[in-house]
Amino acid sequence: MFERIIIVLILYTVLLSFDYSRLKKSEKKVTYIYLFLIVISLFLSTDYILDANWPNLKDLVRAVFLKPAEQIVEYMTIE
């Protein structure tokens, strides 16, 4: 677990150090979108560090699109 923490800290340090100057000059809308993506990546990084079985993006996509996809397949199936 310690190695995972070190890897994530190094990655975020490099990422934020390169993007900080660009974010200061960018519009607020771009900054908010960037922060939203960072929050999602922090959630997924915490899941990675703790090796937890938390819901991730795949589960969100499955929850939203599974039922409509099944209905499309059912509609297109020829009997």
GIWO-V920793 format. One line per field, one symbol per residue. ss: DSSP state (~ for helix, > for strand, _ for the rest). phi: phi as a letter, one per 40 degrees, with the letter a starting at -180 (. if undefined). A space follows every 10 residues. Layout:
ss->???
phi->???
This chain:
ss->_~~~~~~~~~ ~~~~~~~~~~ ~~~~~__~~~ ~~~~~~~~~~ ~~~~~~~~~~ ______~~~~ ~~~~~~~~~~ ~~~~~~___
phi->.ccccccccc ccccdccccc cccccccccc cccccccccc ccdccccccc fcbccbcccc ccccbccccc ccccccccb
